[in-house]
């Protein structure tokens, strides 16, 4: 049996937006796509080879357990689709209140739809 090596599916911290200034830069200079469950802000970045992602789950979403679950699901969705993303793009996914009760499939469908509209998928 022959196996083909696919690129790594790890999602290192280097692939995440970690500073407030990075989030604000994407929000101010990027485009916004809104959906029922999520909001996606995306911005092309010059001289930035890899894509980078940020996740926002505010207190309006629910208590810490609910926010962390939503954040884990969103990270997993991006991790699974990372090989379909354009290089040189920074994006922020904001979970809306309805995302707290949505199942994984609904979140994934919504993210893929918004990502296509924002042209960040290959």
C-alpha positions in Angstrom: 0.0 0.0 0.0 1.4 3.3 -1.0 0.8 6.5 0.9 1.2 10.0 -0.3 2.5 12.5 2.1 0.2 15.5 2.6 1.4 18.7 4.1 1.4 19.0 7.9 -2.0 19.7 9.5 -0.5 21.3 12.6 -1.7 24.7 13.6 1.2 26.4 15.3 1.1 29.6 17.2 3.1 31.3 14.4 -0.1 30.9 12.3 -2.2 32.8 14.8 -2.7 36.5 15.3 -1.6 37.1 18.9 -1.5 40.9 19.4 -4.3 43.4 19.8 -2.7 45.6 17.1 -2.9 42.8 14.6 -6.6 42.3 15.2 -7.2 46.0 14.9 -5.2 46.2 11.7 -7.3 43.5 10.1 -10.6 45.1 11.3 -9.6 48.6 10.0 -8.0 47.7 6.7 -9.7 44.4 5.8 -13.0 43.4 4.3 -15.8 42.0 6.4 -18.2 39.2 5.5 -21.1 38.7 7.8 -23.1 35.5 8.4 -25.7 34.2 10.8 -23.1 32.4 13.0 -19.8 34.1 12.2 -18.3 37.3 11.0 -15.0 37.1 8.9 -12.6 40.0 8.6 -9.8 39.3 6.0 -6.9 41.4 4.8 -4.1 40.6 2.3 -0.7 41.4 3.8 2.4 42.2 1.7 5.6 40.3 2.5 3.7 37.8 4.7 4.3 34.3 3.4 1.9 32.2 5.6 -1.7 33.0 6.3 -2.5 33.9 9.9 -5.8 33.6 11.8 -7.3 35.1 14.9 -10.4 34.1 16.8 -12.8 36.3 18.8 -15.3 34.8 21.2 -16.7 37.6 23.4 -18.4 37.3 26.7 -21.8 37.7 25.0 -21.3 34.2 23.6 -21.6 32.7 27.0 -19.5 31.5 29.9 -15.9 30.4 29.6 -16.8 26.8 28.8 -19.0 27.9 25.9 -16.5 30.4 24.5 -13.6 27.9 24.7 -15.7 25.2 22.9 -16.6 27.7 20.1 -12.9 28.7 19.8 -11.7 25.1 19.7 -14.3 24.3 17.0 -13.2 27.3 14.9 -9.5 26.5 15.2 -10.2 22.9 14.1 -12.2 24.1 11.1 -9.3 26.4 10.0 -6.8 23.6 10.7 -8.6 21.1 8.6 -8.9 23.6 5.6 -5.5 25.2 6.0 -4.2 23.8 2.7 -7.0 25.5 0.8 -6.1 29.0 2.1 -4.3 31.7 0.1 -0.9 32.7 1.3 -0.3 36.2 2.6 -3.8 36.7 4.1 -4.6 37.6 7.7 -8.1 36.9 8.9 -10.2 37.1 12.1 -13.2 35.0 12.8 -15.7 36.5 15.2 -18.2 34.1 16.7 -21.7 35.5 17.0 -24.2 34.6 19.7 -25.9 31.9 17.6 -22.5 30.1 17.2 -22.7 29.0 20.8 -25.5 26.5 20.1 -24.6 25.6 16.5 -23.1 22.2 15.7 -19.7 21.7 14.1 -21.1 21.1 10.6 -23.1 24.4 10.6 -20.0 26.3 11.7 -17.9 24.7 9.1 -20.4 25.4 6.3 -20.8 29.0 7.4 -17.0 29.5 7.5 -16.4 28.0 4.1 -19.2 30.2 2.6 -17.7 33.3 4.1 -14.2 32.4 3.2 -15.3 31.9 -0.5 -17.0 35.3 -0.5 -13.9 36.9 1.0 -11.7 35.1 -1.7 -9.3 33.7 0.9 -9.7 30.1 -0.4 -7.7 28.8 -3.4 
